[in-house]
């Protein structure tokens, strides 16, 4: 076993930890690990990430289902629409230059990081009525869009699905996280099917990374409730933001790459200072509004 493979497998544990704790973030970690550590080309890395995340999600959903945190009707409707979008995205992604895919992936990382750092409107989730009639048309449209993004760049799983299930499906946050894993698994395999029409995978490497990610998901399930969700989400958000800037620096030609590196690094530092040193920072808005809405 080479040193590169050992590092790849060790880092892959974080994929499962992220899925187990946050209900998302798997592809955000998987694609950079497979690209910059394992050395896979962009298209192969994205296709492999879809298998890894899809399989790990199936394992992770079991514990949520046992705790009645999975709303199967909503998940199957959203997941079915996502599968159609993901398969189309996978077909398209197999013919798009790898550099463009990685740039699109990096931009998705930055958008995901911003959403994670700002946080969710927990008051909306807490007040949601799970018995509310499912808005099938809205859920199908959202599923198609999310599936297309996932199939194309291998990202945009849980951190797009969870808010959609809360706002459109009317689910509580725990139910949205559990249900999102059903959706992620369905659309991941659909996107993989699209990619396999034009790429070939090293299934030995994929199996090893998947096993490590599954082990990580079990660790994540154990850590649930021990690590505060807000602190974990924000810390992971800043890490994803830094990784997104790193990918852009690697993929953009000079002088755009170095310029993005300087500007992006300043943005990360500014976000940290704003979050932890400025009381009126916009990063506080959602949380402050949630706290203000709660009764004393």
BELPE-V986088 format. One record per backbone hydrogen bond with DSSP energy under -0.5 kcal/mol. CO is the residue of the C=O (numbers start at 1). NH is the residue of the N-H. Records with the same first field share a line. If there is no record, write none. Layout:
BEGIN
CO=NH ; NH
END
This chain:
BEGIN
2=6
3=7
4=8
5=9
6=10
7=11
8=12
9=13
10=13
11=14
12=15 ; 16
13=17
14=18
15=19
16=20
17=21
18=22 ; 23 ; 24
19=23
25=29
26=29 ; 30
27=31
29=33
30=34
31=35
32=36 ; 37
33=37 ; 38
34=40
41=45
42=46
43=47
44=48
45=49
46=50
47=51
48=52
49=53
50=54
51=55
52=56
53=57
54=58
55=59
56=60
57=61
58=62
59=62 ; 63
60=64
61=65
62=66
63=67
64=69
65=68
69=71 ; 179
70=72
71=75
72=76
73=77
74=78
75=79
76=80
77=81
78=82
79=83
80=84
81=85
82=86
83=87
84=88
85=89
86=90
87=91
88=92
89=93
90=94
92=95
93=96
97=101
98=102
99=103
100=104
101=105
102=106
103=107
104=108
105=109
106=110
107=111
108=112
109=113
110=114
111=115
112=116
113=117
114=118
115=119
120=122
121=124 ; 125
122=126
123=127
125=128
128=130
129=132
134=136
135=139
136=140
137=141
138=142
139=143
140=144
141=145
142=146
143=147
144=148
145=149
146=150
147=151
148=152
149=153 ; 155
150=154
157=160 ; 161
158=162
160=164
161=165
162=166
163=167
164=168 ; 169
165=171
166=170
168=135
172=176
173=177
174=178
175=179
176=180
177=181
178=182
179=182 ; 183
180=184
181=185
182=186
183=187
184=188
185=189
186=190
187=191
188=192
189=193
190=194
191=195
192=196
194=197
195=198 ; 199
201=203
202=206
203=207
204=208
205=209
206=210
207=211
208=212
209=213
210=214
211=215
212=216
213=217
214=218
215=219
216=220
217=221
218=222
219=223
220=224
223=226 ; 227
227=225
228=232
229=233
230=234
231=235
232=236
233=237
234=238
235=239
236=240
237=241
238=242
239=243
240=244
241=245
242=246
243=247
244=248
245=249
246=250
247=251
248=252
253=256 ; 257
255=259
256=260
257=261
258=262
259=263
260=264
261=265
262=266
263=267
264=268
265=269
266=270
267=271
268=272
269=273
270=274
271=275
272=276
273=277 ; 278
274=278
277=279
278=281
281=284
282=285
284=288
285=289
286=290
287=291
288=292
289=293
290=294
291=294
END
